[in-house]
Amino acid sequence: MKGLNIAAAALLCGAAICLSDGAAAQERIVKITGFGAKSGVVRVFGVNSEAAMKAAAEVINASGGVTLGDGTKAKLAIEFLDDRCNAEEGISVVRRIAATDAFIAVGPTCSNVAESLFGILQKKVNDPSDSGLQFPIIADVAAKGGLAKISEWAFRNVPSEFEMYKSLFAWLRKTHPNLKSIWGGVEKDFAHSNATFNVMIQQAESNQFQVLGKSEWLLADTTFSTQVREMKRANPEIVVISAHPFTTCGVLREMERQGVKPKLLIGLTSSSSIETLQGCAKQAEGIIIPTSFAPVNAEAQKAATNVAKHGGSADLHSAAAYEIMFILKDVIEKQKIMARPDTVAADRVKMRVGLAGLKTTFGLLGTVGRTEDREAIKPYLYVHAKKGTWQVLHTP
């Protein structure tokens, strides 16, 4: 009898193990792959995007994960690949992602990468003459205007810099009617900086500011004495700097050294970040920048805290990556994506259809609108650097 009881216990134990193994086998993992610059001068943007994606995935997983098309619950896992802000590398990275079971990719950091990458995608859906890659990509950082229209498989969750600077310069004209002259500075070898600089100058001129000239430098430059001497000779009342934190700080420090003190400083959206304050808070004091993210409500504050836990900082770019994860969760569930090796092609189509059909999406500052050409209409505000922090200056 004792032997029989031991045998029965062993069978029950075996069944429990089997049940346990079966339950483990039922747990599904859905990998979402991001890509961007994690090396080079702009590496911090890739680092922040990865941290934001992981932070959002952690929140989603803690709430039960995502429900797949067959009713299975799955947890999200993040992988992030480095494209080094290089167009050829970006294309190679996405081809590698598309060769896996992935049904979406999130990225890239750099506009020059996005422009080239979107060009290898199929331009028009269901065009039999177009052999372009049929793989959906949603950009979180690449900010040059109008990139999503390159392909119907391309989507973006970035703000319209045209609308932000149009609003900002109209506001400046109204609130500073006595200021007349502007000098511009730009990273001439960076697509985003160049495109936004053109927007800044156009909007300045449209609001009757006199543009005295411009100085140019490269993203990798570390000395700016010649450019600031040009600025100093012009003696502008306003200086606009279309550059990322690294060279923005270099220029501001050189301005301080040469005693250039304009009455107003205007910066690039990408420089409304912790990196600028870490690099040159004193010199950046008062600089005004429009942005689509600031920790001004409970949801945004929570996101900033979560991103920091994963080794990044929340700004308008990484906040976009954070939002994208919740957008993808909604599309996965509404489109009944299966996330299986045998449903990859169908899942990619479902994801593209789901993203294209969105009229609004979740945003940390409020509801984000969607346009017919797959762009975002994001809430925004103006911030200025004050005592080592970014503080809200005005909400349009």
C-alpha positions as semicolon CSV with decimal commas, in nm:
position;residue;x (nm);y (nm);z (nm)
1;M;0,000;0,000;0,000
2;K;0,286;0,231;0,090
3;G;0,449;0,160;-0,245
4;L;0,121;0,230;-0,423
5;N;0,085;0,565;-0,246
6;I;0,440;0,661;-0,342
7;A;0,370;0,567;-0,703
8;A;0,046;0,768;-0,705
9;A;0,223;1,067;-0,556
10;A;0,490;1,040;-0,822
11;L;0,225;1,035;-1,094
12;L;0,051;1,338;-0,947
13;C;0,384;1,517;-0,917
14;G;0,459;1,433;-1,278
15;A;0,121;1,565;-1,384
16;A;0,185;1,886;-1,193
17;I;0,515;1,929;-1,369
18;C;0,347;1,867;-1,699
19;L;0,079;2,119;-1,617
20;S;0,341;2,365;-1,507
21;D;0,539;2,312;-1,826
22;G;0,221;2,346;-2,027
23;A;0,138;2,677;-1,860
24;A;0,489;2,801;-1,927
25;A;0,457;2,697;-2,288
26;Q;0,136;2,899;-2,311
27;E;0,314;3,221;-2,212
28;R;0,387;3,409;-2,531
29;I;0,651;3,671;-2,592
30;V;0,607;3,927;-2,870
31;K;0,930;4,100;-2,964
32;I;0,917;4,460;-3,084
33;T;1,238;4,580;-3,247
34;G;1,352;4,938;-3,239
35;F;1,649;5,085;-3,420
36;G;1,838;5,410;-3,422
37;A;2,168;5,574;-3,333
38;K;2,334;5,415;-3,030
39;S;2,685;5,517;-3,130
40;G;2,838;5,838;-3,258
41;V;2,757;6,199;-3,174
42;V;2,380;6,151;-3,153
43;R;2,389;5,818;-2,967
44;V;2,196;5,958;-2,671
45;F;1,878;5,973;-2,879
46;G;1,894;5,600;-2,950
47;V;1,969;5,529;-2,585
48;N;1,666;5,733;-2,480
49;S;1,437;5,567;-2,735
50;E;1,539;5,220;-2,621
51;A;1,482;5,315;-2,257
52;A;1,140;5,460;-2,341
53;M;1,031;5,152;-2,533
54;K;1,138;4,926;-2,247
55;A;0,968;5,148;-1,992
56;A;0,640;5,145;-2,182
57;A;0,661;4,768;-2,240
58;E;0,709;4,720;-1,867
59;V;0,393;4,920;-1,794
60;I;0,196;4,725;-2,055
61;N;0,324;4,390;-1,928
62;A;0,240;4,480;-1,569
63;S;-0,118;4,540;-1,682
64;G;-0,147;4,199;-1,844
65;G;0,041;4,245;-2,169
66;V;-0,134;4,228;-2,505
67;T;-0,413;4,002;-2,626
68;L;-0,334;3,831;-2,955
69;G;-0,583;3,734;-3,224
70;D;-0,636;3,385;-3,086
71;G;-0,707;3,518;-2,737
72;T;-0,362;3,435;-2,603
73;K;-0,205;3,683;-2,363
74;A;0,150;3,784;-2,450
75;K;0,422;3,993;-2,294
76;L;0,619;4,247;-2,493
77;A;0,998;4,224;-2,519
78;I;1,217;4,497;-2,670
79;E;1,522;4,460;-2,890
80;F;1,707;4,770;-3,014
81;L;1,961;4,778;-3,297
82;D;2,222;5,043;-3,376
83;D;2,213;5,202;-3,723
84;R;2,487;5,457;-3,634
85;C;2,283;5,736;-3,797
86;N;2,404;5,598;-4,130
87;A;2,158;5,553;-4,417
88;E;2,316;5,238;-4,558
89;E;2,341;5,084;-4,214
90;G;1,978;5,174;-4,145
91;I;1,864;4,998;-4,461
92;S;2,072;4,694;-4,368
93;V;1,929;4,688;-4,015
94;V;1,570;4,699;-4,139
95;R;1,630;4,426;-4,394
96;R;1,761;4,212;-4,109
97;I;1,455;4,288;-3,898
98;A;1,223;4,214;-4,191
99;A;1,394;3,875;-4,239
100;T;1,265;3,771;-3,895
101;D;0,911;3,717;-3,765
102;A;0,877;4,089;-3,685
103;F;0,560;4,260;-3,804
104;I;0,669;4,620;-3,722
105;A;0,988;4,817;-3,651
106;V;1,020;5,141;-3,453
107;G;1,274;5,401;-3,568
108;P;1,500;5,556;-3,680
109;T;1,676;5,840;-3,499
110;C;1,810;6,034;-3,797
111;S;1,609;6,192;-4,078
112;N;1,871;6,106;-4,341
113;V;1,830;5,740;-4,246
114;A;1,449;5,759;-4,255
115;E;1,447;5,931;-4,593
116;S;1,665;5,663;-4,753
117;L;1,501;5,378;-4,566
118;F;1,144;5,476;-4,652
119;G;1,259;5,486;-5,013
120;I;1,316;5,109;-5,021
121;L;0,962;5,039;-4,900
122;Q;0,676;4,975;-5,141
123;K;0,544;5,319;-5,237
124;K;0,179;5,228;-5,297
125;V;0,010;4,935;-5,132
126;N;-0,097;4,656;-5,369
127;D;0,105;4,795;-5,660
128;P;0,215;4,479;-5,846
129;S;0,484;4,670;-6,034
130;D;0,652;4,787;-5,710
131;S;0,888;4,531;-5,559
132;G;0,967;4,751;-5,258
133;L;0,976;4,603;-4,909
134;Q;0,629;4,547;-4,762
135;F;0,710;4,608;-4,399
136;P;0,559;4,873;-4,166
137;I;0,789;5,117;-3,988
138;I;0,685;5,387;-3,742
139;A;0,936;5,663;-3,667
140;D;0,981;5,810;-3,322
141;V;1,265;6,060;-3,370
142;A;1,338;6,141;-3,737
143;A;1,179;6,485;-3,758
144;K;1,235;6,625;-4,107
145;G;0,896;6,726;-4,243
146;G;0,687;6,509;-4,474
147;L;0,889;6,185;-4,464
148;A;0,594;5,947;-4,416
149;K;0,451;6,037;-4,758
150;I;0,743;5,852;-4,920
151;S;0,572;5,516;-4,863
152;E;0,232;5,390;-4,752
153;W;0,422;5,151;-4,523
154;A;0,582;5,444;-4,339
155;F;0,433;5,613;-4,030
156;R;0,555;5,874;-3,784
157;N;0,475;5,985;-3,432
158;V;0,671;6,310;-3,445
159;P;0,537;6,666;-3,413
160;S;0,510;6,911;-3,701
161;E;0,800;7,150;-3,662
162;F;0,646;7,373;-3,926
163;E;0,338;7,427;-3,708
164;M;0,543;7,472;-3,391
165;Y;0,777;7,736;-3,532
166;K;0,496;7,908;-3,721
167;S;0,320;7,949;-3,388
168;L;0,637;8,046;-3,201
169;F;0,746;8,326;-3,436
170;A;0,396;8,471;-3,450
171;W;0,394;8,471;-3,070
172;L;0,739;8,634;-3,059
173;R;0,625;8,911;-3,291
174;K;0,325;8,976;-3,067
175;T;0,507;8,959;-2,734
176;H;0,835;9,127;-2,839
177;P;0,728;9,394;-3,090
178;N;1,047;9,598;-3,039
179;L;1,284;9,319;-3,150
180;K;1,367;9,333;-3,520
181;S;1,684;9,146;-3,619
182;I;1,782;8,779;-3,625
183;W;2,102;8,585;-3,685
184;G;2,084;8,212;-3,756
185;G;2,317;7,925;-3,678
186;V;2,283;7,575;-3,823
187;E;2,445;7,231;-3,835
188;K;2,469;7,228;-4,212
189;D;2,546;6,856;-4,253
190;F;2,245;6,725;-4,059
191;A;1,913;6,681;-4,243
192;H;1,690;6,766;-3,949
193;S;1,888;7,076;-3,850
194;N;1,890;7,207;-4,207
195;A;1,522;7,146;-4,272
196;T;1,416;7,307;-3,945
197;F;1,651;7,602;-3,995
198;N;1,475;7,676;-4,324
199;V;1,141;7,663;-4,143
200;M;1,271;7,899;-3,873
201;I;1,399;8,154;-4,124
202;Q;1,083;8,140;-4,333
203;Q;0,868;8,198;-4,028
204;A;1,095;8,476;-3,903
205;E;1,068;8,659;-4,233
206;S;0,691;8,600;-4,249
207;N;0,666;8,781;-3,916
208;Q;0,872;9,081;-4,033
209;F;1,194;8,993;-3,855
210;Q;1,507;9,102;-4,042
211;V;1,743;8,809;-4,101
212;L;2,096;8,949;-4,096
213;G;2,273;8,629;-4,199
214;K;2,377;8,287;-4,077
215;S;2,670;8,084;-3,947
216;E;2,725;7,719;-4,033
217;W;2,909;7,431;-3,869
218;L;2,918;7,051;-3,872
219;L;2,761;6,806;-3,628
220;A;3,105;6,683;-3,520
221;D;3,261;7,030;-3,481
222;T;3,404;7,131;-3,145
223;T;3,525;7,486;-3,212
224;F;3,299;7,774;-3,312
225;S;3,508;8,091;-3,280
226;T;3,476;8,193;-3,646
227;Q;3,100;8,141;-3,652
228;V;3,046;8,341;-3,334
229;R;3,269;8,625;-3,459
230;E;3,035;8,649;-3,761
231;M;2,741;8,663;-3,525
232;K;2,908;8,924;-3,307
233;R;2,976;9,154;-3,601
234;A;2,610;9,137;-3,704
235;N;2,498;9,226;-3,349
236;P;2,149;9,067;-3,376
237;E;1,876;9,108;-3,118
238;I;1,769;8,743;-3,159
239;V;1,986;8,438;-3,227
240;V;1,823;8,116;-3,354
241;I;2,028;7,798;-3,331
242;S;1,915;7,496;-3,531
243;A;2,147;7,238;-3,381
244;H;2,148;6,943;-3,145
245;P;2,261;6,964;-2,781
246;F;2,626;6,885;-2,851
247;T;2,699;7,176;-3,086
248;T;2,433;7,403;-2,936
249;C;2,632;7,398;-2,613
250;G;2,957;7,455;-2,798
251;V;2,816;7,763;-2,969
252;L;2,660;7,899;-2,650
253;R;2,986;7,861;-2,458
254;E;3,172;8,042;-2,735
255;M;2,910;8,317;-2,736
256;E;2,973;8,363;-2,365
257;R;3,349;8,373;-2,422
258;Q;3,317;8,640;-2,691
259;G;3,059;8,839;-2,500
260;V;2,771;8,789;-2,745
261;K;2,451;8,861;-2,553
262;P;2,137;8,865;-2,771
263;K;1,808;8,966;-2,616
264;L;1,649;8,633;-2,712
265;L;1,774;8,282;-2,791
266;I;1,566;8,033;-2,992
267;G;1,665;7,665;-3,015
268;L;1,592;7,348;-3,207
269;T;1,323;7,114;-3,076
270;S;1,578;6,835;-3,023
271;S;1,774;7,054;-2,783
272;S;1,486;7,081;-2,534
273;S;1,651;6,790;-2,356
274;I;1,839;6,705;-2,039
275;E;2,159;6,679;-2,246
276;T;2,154;7,053;-2,316
277;L;2,111;7,135;-1,950
278;Q;2,382;6,889;-1,850
279;G;2,619;7,041;-2,105
280;C;2,559;7,414;-2,067
281;A;2,275;7,508;-1,831
282;K;2,434;7,843;-1,747
283;Q;2,487;7,947;-2,110
284;A;2,146;7,814;-2,219
285;E;1,959;8,017;-1,957
286;G;1,648;8,167;-2,118
287;I;1,664;7,982;-2,452
288;I;1,313;7,925;-2,589
289;I;1,221;7,601;-2,766
290;P;0,889;7,454;-2,880
291;T;0,839;7,091;-2,782
292;S;0,577;6,817;-2,783
293;F;0,678;6,687;-2,439
294;A;0,720;6,825;-2,089
295;P;0,633;6,655;-1,758
296;V;0,334;6,881;-1,703
297;N;0,075;6,620;-1,604
298;A;0,061;6,297;-1,406
299;E;0,089;6,071;-1,712
300;A;0,390;6,255;-1,849
301;Q;0,559;6,263;-1,508
302;K;0,505;5,889;-1,469
303;A;0,653;5,826;-1,813
304;A;0,958;6,041;-1,735
305;T;1,017;5,847;-1,413
306;N;0,979;5,512;-1,590
307;V;1,220;5,609;-1,869
308;A;1,477;5,724;-1,614
309;K;1,457;5,383;-1,443
310;H;1,570;5,226;-1,769
311;G;1,870;5,455;-1,807
312;G;1,725;5,720;-2,038
313;S;1,565;6,060;-2,023
314;A;1,224;6,167;-2,146
315;D;1,210;6,436;-2,414
316;L;0,996;6,496;-2,721
317;H;1,173;6,211;-2,906
318;S;1,179;5,939;-2,642
319;A;0,827;6,036;-2,536
320;A;0,721;5,956;-2,892
321;A;0,878;5,611;-2,861
322;Y;0,696;5,559;-2,530
323;E;0,364;5,653;-2,691
324;I;0,429;5,423;-2,987
325;M;0,432;5,116;-2,765
326;F;0,076;5,189;-2,651
327;I;-0,027;5,258;-3,011
328;L;0,111;4,919;-3,115
329;K;-0,068;4,743;-2,829
330;D;-0,400;4,889;-2,946
331;V;-0,340;4,795;-3,311
332;I;-0,227;4,442;-3,223
333;E;-0,548;4,385;-3,029
334;K;-0,791;4,557;-3,266
335;Q;-0,644;4,397;-3,578
336;K;-0,622;4,055;-3,408
337;I;-0,256;4,010;-3,492
338;M;-0,147;3,653;-3,424
339;A;0,232;3,703;-3,388
340;R;0,319;3,354;-3,511
341;P;0,584;3,246;-3,763
342;D;0,311;3,128;-4,003
343;T;0,119;3,459;-3,990
344;V;0,404;3,707;-4,046
345;A;0,294;3,836;-4,387
346;A;-0,068;3,868;-4,278
347;D;0,032;4,036;-3,950
348;R;0,238;4,297;-4,135
349;V;-0,058;4,382;-4,354
350;K;-0,287;4,399;-4,050
351;M;-0,043;4,630;-3,872
352;R;-0,018;4,859;-4,175
353;V;-0,396;4,868;-4,215
354;G;-0,444;4,931;-3,845
355;L;-0,194;5,217;-3,831
356;A;-0,329;5,373;-4,151
357;G;-0,682;5,366;-4,014
358;L;-0,605;5,553;-3,695
359;K;-0,763;5,896;-3,656
360;T;-0,630;5,964;-3,306
361;T;-0,376;5,801;-3,076
362;F;-0,259;5,817;-2,716
363;G;-0,032;6,109;-2,630
364;L;0,137;6,203;-2,304
365;L;0,029;6,567;-2,342
366;G;-0,314;6,483;-2,480
367;T;-0,480;6,320;-2,778
368;V;-0,267;6,301;-3,093
369;G;-0,437;6,343;-3,429
370;R;-0,341;6,150;-3,741
371;T;-0,326;6,280;-4,098
372;E;-0,406;6,106;-4,425
373;D;-0,034;6,092;-4,506
374;R;0,040;5,899;-4,184
375;E;0,182;6,187;-3,982
376;A;0,096;6,300;-3,629
377;I;-0,070;6,620;-3,511
378;K;0,070;6,653;-3,160
379;P;-0,006;6,897;-2,879
380;Y;0,290;7,124;-2,805
381;L;0,407;7,407;-2,585
382;Y;0,706;7,638;-2,546
383;V;0,966;7,579;-2,279
384;H;1,260;7,788;-2,167
385;A;1,570;7,699;-1,972
386;K;1,556;7,843;-1,624
387;K;1,787;7,765;-1,334
388;G;1,897;7,434;-1,482
389;T;1,550;7,304;-1,568
390;W;1,306;7,325;-1,857
391;Q;1,001;7,523;-1,753
392;V;0,682;7,586;-1,946
393;L;0,682;7,936;-2,090
394;H;0,361;7,931;-2,294
395;T;0,095;7,688;-2,409
396;P;-0,049;7,799;-2,745
